[in-house]
Amino acid sequence: MSAWQQNDDLFDAWCTGHNQLSHIDAAMRQLAETDWMRNWLRMISASFLVNDLLIDGDLTANNGG
């Protein structure tokens, strides 16, 4: 298993919708503008953050959930 990383640049790009991945970017921009996104977009956005960027937003919650 790869080690978790804390990369502020990648995290900021994810948060603002600047990942060069159309579905992820659209979902994050929609969230920023409307405070809402569809469930399947939440799942793929979170999966991208954890599985591709290897950034764990909340280790305690993720391990417990």
C-alpha positions in Angstrom: 0.0 0.0 0.0 1.3 3.5 -0.8 2.0 6.0 1.9 -0.4 8.8 2.4 0.8 12.2 1.5 0.1 15.8 2.5 0.3 17.8 -0.7 -1.3 21.2 -0.4 -1.1 22.0 -4.1 -2.9 18.8 -5.1 -5.5 19.3 -2.4 -6.1 22.9 -3.4 -6.5 21.8 -7.1 -9.0 19.1 -6.0 -11.0 21.6 -3.9 -11.2 24.2 -6.6 -11.8 21.9 -9.5 -8.5 22.2 -11.3 -7.5 18.5 -11.8 -7.8 18.2 -15.6 -10.5 15.6 -15.1 -13.8 16.9 -16.4 -16.2 15.0 -14.0 -14.2 15.7 -10.9 -13.6 19.3 -11.8 -17.3 19.9 -12.6 -18.4 18.2 -9.4 -16.1 20.3 -7.2 -17.0 23.5 -9.0 -20.7 22.7 -8.6 -20.1 22.1 -4.9 -18.3 25.4 -4.5 -21.1 27.3 -6.3 -24.2 25.6 -4.9 -23.0 23.7 -1.8 -24.5 20.6 -3.3 -23.5 17.7 -5.7 -25.1 14.4 -6.7 -24.3 11.3 -4.7 -22.3 9.5 -7.5 -20.2 12.7 -8.0 -19.5 12.7 -4.2 -18.3 9.1 -4.4 -16.0 9.6 -7.4 -14.6 12.8 -6.1 -13.8 11.3 -2.7 -12.4 8.2 -4.4 -10.1 10.3 -6.6 -8.9 12.2 -3.5 -8.1 9.1 -1.5 -7.1 6.5 -4.2 -5.4 8.6 -6.8 -4.0 11.6 -5.0 -3.3 9.5 -1.8 -4.6 12.3 0.4 -6.6 11.2 3.4 -8.8 14.0 4.5 -9.7 12.5 7.9 -7.8 9.4 8.9 -9.9 8.7 12.0 -13.3 9.0 10.2 -12.1 7.0 7.2 -10.7 4.1 9.3 -13.8 4.1 11.4 -16.3 4.3 8.5 
